[in-house]
Amino acid sequence: MARNGLDRIALILVIVGAVVWLSVGLFQFDFVAALFGGATSTISRIIYSVVGIAGIYSISLLFRNTEAIRE
């Protein structure tokens, strides 16, 4: 399936979010909070929001036509 640039960015952000949640689950360490001054800082909240929006956008990838067009 051909992916456009927005699809790729969304998937990368979802993967990054998954790695952050994995570190929280296994090690109780939040990379975003550690890098940007805590979970409640404005920049951290923006990053969390962008990753969440990417996750919601990625739901659309489940419902797209997956048949390849052959020439």
C-alpha positions in Angstrom: 0.0 0.0 0.0 1.4 3.4 -1.0 1.7 5.8 1.9 1.7 9.5 1.7 4.0 11.8 3.8 1.3 12.4 6.4 0.8 8.6 6.9 4.5 8.1 7.4 4.8 11.0 9.9 1.8 9.7 11.8 3.2 6.2 12.0 6.6 7.5 13.2 4.9 9.5 15.9 2.8 6.5 17.0 5.9 4.4 17.2 7.7 7.0 19.3 4.6 7.2 21.5 4.7 3.4 21.9 8.4 3.5 22.9 7.6 6.2 25.5 4.8 4.2 27.0 7.0 1.1 27.0 9.6 2.9 29.0 6.9 4.2 31.4 5.5 0.7 31.8 8.7 -1.2 32.3 10.9 1.4 33.9 8.6 4.1 35.3 10.5 6.6 33.3 8.9 9.2 30.9 11.4 10.4 28.3 9.2 13.4 27.3 8.8 14.6 30.8 12.5 14.1 31.6 13.5 16.1 28.5 11.1 18.9 28.6 10.7 19.7 32.3 7.9 17.5 33.6 4.6 16.0 32.3 2.7 19.2 33.0 5.0 21.6 31.1 3.6 23.3 28.0 6.0 21.7 25.6 5.4 18.2 27.0 1.6 18.6 26.7 2.0 19.8 23.1 4.1 16.7 22.3 1.6 14.4 24.1 -1.2 16.0 22.1 0.6 15.7 18.7 1.3 12.0 19.3 -2.3 11.5 20.4 -3.6 13.2 17.2 -1.2 11.0 15.2 -2.7 7.9 16.9 -6.2 8.9 16.1 -5.2 9.7 12.5 -3.6 6.3 12.2 -6.9 4.6 12.8 -7.8 5.6 9.3 -5.0 3.4 8.0 -7.0 0.3 9.2 -9.9 1.1 6.9 -8.1 2.0 3.7 -8.1 -0.2 0.6 -5.0 -2.4 0.8 -5.1 -3.8 -2.7 -2.1 -2.9 -4.8 -2.7 -1.4 -8.2 -0.7 -3.3 -10.8 0.3 -1.7 -14.1 
